[in-house]
Amino acid sequence: MTAEKFRDANRAQLSILAPIEKRVLVAIARSLPGWVNSDHLTALGLIALIAAGVCYASASSGRYWLHMVNLCLVVNWFGDSTDGTLARVRNRQRPRYGFYVDHVVDAVGTLCLIGGMGLSGFMSIGVAAGLVIAYFLLSIETYLATYTIGTFHLSFGGMSPTELRILLVIGNLYLLLQPAVVTLFGHRWLLFDVGGVIGIAGMLLITAFRMITHTRILYQQERLPE
């Protein structure tokens, strides 16, 4: 397959903060020095997410590490969100390369982040494993739909990675001041287990809905003759 034959997918970004974030990212991209390129930013985002996972794991010995997690999440947002914007602003886009590298990096980084959460003592290993599985299922469906339907969804239910980072930062700040355990329905649960189970349920429901919807669309588009 040559670059000329590659069809770039339409990007669907409908998250809550998308309009504001887009303007901010364009302004940042235009202000970056010429020697900074998209690969630098992608690498920075990956390193920051791996570091966030390490800091989460280190937080099992001291919650002050959560400050470093929050810093890493901000750096990850900067690198992960700005790399594609910089390429578009400078008209230096590489659709296949960018799509592949960006999402391989996201998969590795997310695995490290959630793995660190599972080792932190703030989330049980079982919930962390379920969260990784649900994330990968949703990712696989998204990438398959991108190829077969031609639309790449960057958000789900008004939530994108940016909103999820903000929720994590809020959760970390809460843990710095309050116990890691909450009481629900008469039982005590780890705070991040509650959030993790909600995340798992949400991602599985979205995955199932999108699987049914996209299967119907593709079936209608490729109906066999009677």
C-alpha positions as CSV (number, residue, x, y, z in Angstrom):
1,M,0.0,0.0,0.0
2,T,1.4,3.4,-0.9
3,A,0.9,6.6,1.0
4,E,-1.2,8.0,-1.9
5,K,-3.8,5.1,-1.6
6,F,-4.1,5.5,2.2
7,R,-7.5,7.1,3.2
8,D,-7.2,9.1,6.4
9,A,-10.2,8.6,8.7
10,N,-12.5,11.4,9.8
11,R,-11.8,12.4,13.4
12,A,-14.8,12.6,15.7
13,Q,-14.0,14.6,18.8
14,L,-17.2,15.4,20.8
15,S,-15.8,15.6,24.3
16,I,-16.9,18.2,26.9
17,L,-13.7,20.2,26.7
18,A,-12.9,19.6,23.0
19,P,-13.7,23.2,21.7
20,I,-11.6,24.9,24.4
21,E,-8.8,22.3,24.2
22,K,-8.5,22.6,20.4
23,R,-7.8,26.3,20.6
24,V,-5.3,25.9,23.4
25,L,-3.4,23.1,21.6
26,V,-3.2,25.2,18.4
27,A,-1.8,28.1,20.3
28,I,0.7,25.9,22.0
29,A,1.8,24.3,18.8
30,R,2.3,27.6,17.1
31,S,4.5,28.8,20.0
32,L,6.8,25.7,20.1
33,P,10.4,26.2,18.7
34,G,11.2,24.7,15.3
35,W,13.5,22.0,16.7
36,V,10.6,20.4,18.5
37,N,8.7,17.9,16.4
38,S,5.8,15.5,16.8
39,D,8.0,12.5,17.6
40,H,9.6,14.4,20.5
41,L,6.1,15.1,21.9
42,T,4.9,11.5,21.4
43,A,8.0,10.2,23.2
44,L,7.5,12.7,26.0
45,G,3.9,11.6,26.4
46,L,4.9,7.9,26.7
47,I,7.7,8.6,29.2
48,A,5.3,10.6,31.3
49,L,2.6,7.9,31.3
50,I,5.2,5.2,32.2
51,A,6.5,7.5,35.0
52,A,3.0,8.0,36.3
53,G,2.6,4.2,36.6
54,V,5.9,4.0,38.5
55,C,4.8,6.9,40.8
56,Y,1.5,5.2,41.5
57,A,3.3,2.0,42.4
58,S,5.7,4.0,44.6
59,A,2.7,5.6,46.4
60,S,2.2,2.4,48.2
61,S,5.0,3.6,50.5
62,G,3.9,7.2,50.7
63,R,1.0,9.2,49.3
64,Y,3.2,12.2,48.5
65,W,4.1,10.3,45.3
66,L,0.6,11.2,44.1
67,H,1.8,14.7,43.5
68,M,4.3,13.3,41.0
69,V,1.5,11.2,39.4
70,N,-0.5,14.4,38.8
71,L,2.6,16.2,37.3
72,C,3.2,13.2,35.0
73,L,-0.4,13.3,33.9
74,V,-0.1,17.0,33.0
75,V,3.1,16.3,31.0
76,N,1.4,13.3,29.3
77,W,-1.5,15.6,28.2
78,F,1.0,18.1,26.8
79,G,2.9,15.4,24.8
80,D,0.0,13.2,23.8
81,S,-2.4,16.0,22.8
82,T,0.0,18.3,21.1
83,D,1.9,15.9,18.8
84,G,-0.9,15.6,16.2
85,T,-1.8,19.2,16.5
86,L,1.8,20.3,15.8
87,A,1.9,18.0,12.7
88,R,-1.4,19.6,11.4
89,V,-0.3,23.2,12.2
90,R,3.0,22.7,10.4
91,N,1.4,20.6,7.6
92,R,3.9,17.8,8.4
93,Q,1.3,15.0,8.7
94,R,2.1,11.3,8.3
95,P,-1.3,9.7,8.6
96,R,-0.3,6.0,8.7
97,Y,2.8,6.5,10.8
98,G,1.1,8.9,13.2
99,F,-2.0,6.7,13.7
100,Y,0.0,3.6,14.3
101,V,2.7,5.0,16.6
102,D,0.3,7.2,18.6
103,H,-2.0,4.3,19.4
104,V,0.7,1.7,20.1
105,V,2.2,4.3,22.5
106,D,-1.2,4.8,24.1
107,A,-1.6,1.1,24.6
108,V,1.8,0.6,26.3
109,G,1.4,3.8,28.4
110,T,-2.1,2.9,29.6
111,L,-1.0,-0.6,30.5
112,C,1.9,0.9,32.6
113,L,-0.4,3.5,34.2
114,I,-3.2,1.0,35.2
115,G,-0.5,-1.5,36.3
116,G,0.9,1.1,38.6
117,M,-2.5,1.8,40.0
118,G,-2.9,-1.9,40.7
119,L,0.4,-2.0,42.6
120,S,-0.4,1.2,44.6
121,G,-2.8,-0.3,47.1
122,F,-5.5,2.2,46.0
123,M,-6.9,-0.2,43.4
124,S,-7.1,-4.0,43.6
125,I,-5.2,-6.1,41.1
126,G,-8.4,-7.7,39.8
127,V,-10.1,-4.4,39.1
128,A,-6.9,-3.1,37.4
129,A,-6.8,-6.2,35.2
130,G,-10.5,-5.8,34.3
131,L,-9.9,-2.1,33.5
132,V,-7.0,-3.0,31.1
133,I,-9.1,-5.7,29.4
134,A,-12.1,-3.4,28.9
135,Y,-9.8,-0.6,27.6
136,F,-8.2,-2.9,25.1
137,L,-11.6,-4.3,23.9
138,L,-12.8,-0.7,23.3
139,S,-9.6,0.2,21.6
140,I,-9.7,-2.9,19.3
141,E,-13.3,-2.1,18.3
142,T,-12.4,1.6,17.7
143,Y,-9.5,0.7,15.5
144,L,-11.5,-1.8,13.5
145,A,-14.3,0.7,13.0
146,T,-11.8,3.3,11.9
147,Y,-10.5,1.0,9.2
148,T,-13.9,-0.4,8.0
149,I,-16.1,2.6,8.4
150,G,-13.6,5.5,8.1
151,T,-14.4,7.4,11.3
152,F,-12.1,7.6,14.2
153,H,-13.8,8.3,17.5
154,L,-11.7,10.2,20.0
155,S,-14.3,10.5,22.7
156,F,-17.2,8.4,24.1
157,G,-20.2,9.8,26.0
158,G,-18.6,13.3,26.2
159,M,-15.4,11.8,27.7
160,S,-12.0,11.8,26.1
161,P,-8.5,11.1,27.6
162,T,-8.3,14.7,28.7
163,E,-11.4,14.4,30.9
164,L,-10.2,11.1,32.2
165,R,-6.9,12.7,33.2
166,I,-8.7,15.4,35.1
167,L,-10.8,12.8,36.9
168,L,-7.6,11.0,37.9
169,V,-6.0,14.2,39.2
170,I,-9.1,14.9,41.3
171,G,-9.1,11.4,42.6
172,N,-5.4,11.7,43.5
173,L,-6.0,15.0,45.3
174,Y,-8.8,13.4,47.3
175,L,-6.5,10.6,48.4
176,L,-4.0,13.1,49.6
177,L,-6.5,14.4,52.1
178,Q,-9.0,11.5,52.7
179,P,-8.9,7.8,53.4
180,A,-8.6,5.5,50.4
181,V,-11.7,3.6,51.4
182,V,-15.3,4.7,50.9
183,T,-18.5,3.2,52.3
184,L,-21.2,2.3,49.7
185,F,-24.3,0.2,50.4
186,G,-23.1,-0.7,53.8
187,H,-19.7,-2.0,52.6
188,R,-16.3,-0.5,52.5
189,W,-14.5,-0.3,49.1
190,L,-11.3,1.2,47.8
191,L,-12.1,4.5,46.1
192,F,-10.3,3.6,42.9
193,D,-12.0,0.2,42.8
194,V,-15.3,2.0,42.7
195,G,-14.1,4.3,39.9
196,G,-12.5,1.3,38.1
197,V,-15.7,-0.8,38.2
198,I,-17.7,2.2,36.8
199,G,-15.0,2.6,34.1
200,I,-15.1,-1.1,33.2
201,A,-18.9,-1.2,33.0
202,G,-19.0,2.0,30.9
203,M,-16.4,0.8,28.5
204,L,-18.0,-2.6,28.1
205,L,-21.4,-1.0,27.4
206,I,-19.9,1.4,24.9
207,T,-18.1,-1.5,23.2
208,A,-21.2,-3.6,23.0
209,F,-23.3,-0.7,21.7
210,R,-20.7,0.2,19.0
211,M,-20.3,-3.5,18.0
212,I,-24.0,-3.8,17.4
213,T,-24.3,-0.5,15.6
214,H,-21.2,-0.9,13.4
215,T,-22.2,-4.5,12.5
216,R,-25.6,-3.3,11.3
217,I,-24.0,-0.5,9.3
218,L,-21.5,-2.8,7.6
219,Y,-24.2,-5.5,7.0
220,Q,-26.4,-2.9,5.3
221,Q,-23.5,-1.6,3.2
222,E,-22.5,-5.1,2.1
223,R,-25.8,-6.9,1.7
224,L,-25.6,-10.1,-0.3
225,P,-27.9,-10.4,-3.2
226,E,-31.1,-12.4,-2.5
